[in-house]
Amino acid sequence: MKKEINVLVGKNIRFYRENRGYTREKLAELLSVSPKFLYDCEVGSVGISLSTLKKVCEILGVSADCLLWDNKNEKLDISERLKHIPSEYIEIIEKLIQNQLEIIAIATKEPQKKTRN
């Protein structure tokens, strides 16, 4: 009989794996497990160790809460995703975001109306 927690964690792993565009084979490779073992985890037939859970969180860019509780949201909060980015990339991401905000500001700026004197 499958344990409820294994089923829930497995469903969440699959959800976030697909959400991030990973195939089962690619995620299994990154985790150093077989695709069959990952499949068994995703369907709840087996549980995963804490060390594997930690690797899954790091690779998929989610916290353990996202995998342990049934509160997934298809559109993840940006702060949740940034928590798992290596610090050396944060400055680059900040510059990219700033550039995009400047482009948005320019694109949405209303043309100034001319007034007659």
MIGU-602604 format. One record per residue (C-alpha): residue in one letter; x, y, z; residue number from 1. Coordinates in Angstrom, 3 decimals, m for minus. Layout:
REM residues N
pt r->A px->X py->Y pz->Z k->NUM
...
REM end
This chain:
REM residues 117
pt r->M px->0.000 py->0.000 pz->0.000 k->1
pt r->K px->1.292 py->3.473 pz->m0.919 k->2
pt r->K px->1.912 py->5.965 pz->1.844 k->3
pt r->E px->m0.069 py->9.181 pz->1.483 k->4
pt r->I px->3.038 py->11.344 pz->1.978 k->5
pt r->N px->4.930 py->9.484 pz->m0.773 k->6
pt r->V px->2.040 py->9.991 pz->m3.182 k->7
pt r->L px->1.834 py->13.706 pz->m2.370 k->8
pt r->V px->5.589 py->14.312 pz->m2.617 k->9
pt r->G px->5.737 py->12.306 pz->m5.835 k->10
pt r->K px->2.879 py->14.267 pz->m7.429 k->11
pt r->N px->4.555 py->17.522 pz->m6.460 k->12
pt r->I px->7.945 py->16.444 pz->m7.803 k->13
pt r->R px->6.324 py->15.551 pz->m11.117 k->14
pt r->F px->4.375 py->18.825 pz->m11.198 k->15
pt r->Y px->7.458 py->20.988 pz->m10.629 k->16
pt r->R px->9.636 py->18.835 pz->m12.902 k->17
pt r->E px->7.208 py->19.324 pz->m15.773 k->18
pt r->N px->6.705 py->22.989 pz->m14.855 k->19
pt r->R px->10.474 py->23.519 pz->m15.200 k->20
pt r->G px->10.658 py->21.623 pz->m18.501 k->21
pt r->Y px->12.712 py->18.661 pz->m17.279 k->22
pt r->T px->12.158 py->15.194 pz->m18.632 k->23
pt r->R px->12.125 py->12.408 pz->m16.090 k->24
pt r->E px->15.362 py->11.118 pz->m17.593 k->25
pt r->K px->17.125 py->14.471 pz->m17.280 k->26
pt r->L px->16.057 py->15.047 pz->m13.674 k->27
pt r->A px->17.051 py->11.473 pz->m12.779 k->28
pt r->E px->20.478 py->12.097 pz->m14.309 k->29
pt r->L px->20.907 py->15.329 pz->m12.319 k->30
pt r->L px->19.869 py->13.494 pz->m9.146 k->31
pt r->S px->22.144 py->10.507 pz->m9.894 k->32
pt r->V px->19.199 py->8.094 pz->m9.704 k->33
pt r->S px->17.605 py->5.887 pz->m12.334 k->34
pt r->P px->14.583 py->7.126 pz->m14.308 k->35
pt r->K px->12.705 py->4.059 pz->m12.957 k->36
pt r->F px->13.410 py->5.106 pz->m9.362 k->37
pt r->L px->12.256 py->8.657 pz->m10.123 k->38
pt r->Y px->9.096 py->7.267 pz->m11.726 k->39
pt r->D px->8.455 py->5.131 pz->m8.638 k->40
pt r->C px->8.870 py->8.255 pz->m6.478 k->41
pt r->E px->6.528 py->10.280 pz->m8.669 k->42
pt r->V px->3.758 py->7.703 pz->m8.436 k->43
pt r->G px->4.294 py->7.251 pz->m4.702 k->44
pt r->S px->5.445 py->3.651 pz->m4.791 k->45
pt r->V px->8.622 py->4.568 pz->m2.892 k->46
pt r->G px->9.721 py->7.466 pz->m0.729 k->47
pt r->I px->12.840 py->9.526 pz->m1.207 k->48
pt r->S px->15.617 py->10.240 pz->1.248 k->49
pt r->L px->16.130 py->13.664 pz->2.752 k->50
pt r->S px->19.353 py->14.100 pz->0.784 k->51
pt r->T px->17.519 py->13.363 pz->m2.478 k->52
pt r->L px->14.681 py->15.664 pz->m1.435 k->53
pt r->K px->17.229 py->18.434 pz->m0.868 k->54
pt r->K px->18.763 py->17.855 pz->m4.330 k->55
pt r->V px->15.293 py->17.915 pz->m5.927 k->56
pt r->C px->14.575 py->21.263 pz->m4.243 k->57
pt r->E px->17.880 py->22.736 pz->m5.407 k->58
pt r->I px->17.496 py->21.556 pz->m8.997 k->59
pt r->L px->13.841 py->22.533 pz->m9.362 k->60
pt r->G px->14.269 py->25.787 pz->m7.451 k->61
pt r->V px->11.536 py->25.134 pz->m4.897 k->62
pt r->S px->11.453 py->24.875 pz->m1.130 k->63
pt r->A px->10.719 py->21.596 pz->0.619 k->64
pt r->D px->7.295 py->22.977 pz->1.633 k->65
pt r->C px->6.318 py->22.998 pz->m2.035 k->66
pt r->L px->6.967 py->19.270 pz->m2.190 k->67
pt r->L px->5.673 py->18.263 pz->1.239 k->68
pt r->W px->2.334 py->20.090 pz->1.204 k->69
pt r->D px->m0.420 py->20.284 pz->m1.364 k->70
pt r->N px->m0.232 py->24.019 pz->m1.977 k->71
pt r->K px->1.279 py->24.224 pz->m5.412 k->72
pt r->N px->0.606 py->27.140 pz->m7.643 k->73
pt r->E px->1.278 py->26.956 pz->m11.368 k->74
pt r->K px->2.744 py->30.415 pz->m11.282 k->75
pt r->L px->5.465 py->30.440 pz->m8.657 k->76
pt r->D px->6.325 py->33.591 pz->m6.797 k->77
pt r->I px->9.578 py->35.066 pz->m8.106 k->78
pt r->S px->11.029 py->35.311 pz->m4.608 k->79
pt r->E px->10.512 py->31.567 pz->m4.131 k->80
pt r->R px->12.390 py->30.821 pz->m7.318 k->81
pt r->L px->15.234 py->33.231 pz->m6.511 k->82
pt r->K px->15.873 py->31.596 pz->m3.130 k->83
pt r->H px->17.609 py->28.737 pz->m4.899 k->84
pt r->I px->19.736 py->30.700 pz->m7.352 k->85
pt r->P px->23.471 py->30.672 pz->m6.587 k->86
pt r->S px->24.541 py->34.034 pz->m5.168 k->87
pt r->E px->26.986 py->34.731 pz->m8.004 k->88
pt r->Y px->24.017 py->35.016 pz->m10.407 k->89
pt r->I px->21.880 py->37.346 pz->m8.293 k->90
pt r->E px->23.697 py->40.530 pz->m9.415 k->91
pt r->I px->23.259 py->39.542 pz->m13.068 k->92
pt r->I px->19.561 py->38.849 pz->m12.506 k->93
pt r->E px->19.108 py->42.194 pz->m10.737 k->94
pt r->K px->20.666 py->44.025 pz->m13.719 k->95
pt r->L px->18.450 py->42.128 pz->m16.157 k->96
pt r->I px->15.337 py->42.959 pz->m14.146 k->97
pt r->Q px->16.341 py->46.625 pz->m13.920 k->98
pt r->N px->16.834 py->46.765 pz->m17.695 k->99
pt r->Q px->13.417 py->45.192 pz->m18.266 k->100
pt r->L px->11.749 py->47.649 pz->m15.875 k->101
pt r->E px->13.323 py->50.545 pz->m17.755 k->102
pt r->I px->12.051 py->49.168 pz->m21.071 k->103
pt r->I px->8.553 py->48.753 pz->m19.609 k->104
pt r->A px->8.637 py->52.312 pz->m18.259 k->105
pt r->I px->9.604 py->53.679 pz->m21.680 k->106
pt r->A px->7.030 py->51.543 pz->m23.498 k->107
pt r->T px->4.174 py->52.520 pz->m21.203 k->108
pt r->K px->5.021 py->56.185 pz->m20.880 k->109
pt r->E px->2.189 py->58.310 pz->m22.238 k->110
pt r->P px->3.201 py->60.806 pz->m24.857 k->111
pt r->Q px->3.320 py->64.257 pz->m23.346 k->112
pt r->K px->0.538 py->66.539 pz->m24.494 k->113
pt r->K px->1.595 py->69.831 pz->m25.950 k->114
pt r->T px->m0.027 py->72.876 pz->m24.437 k->115
pt r->R px->m0.500 py->76.209 pz->m26.153 k->116
pt r->N px->0.814 py->79.305 pz->m24.525 k->117
REM end
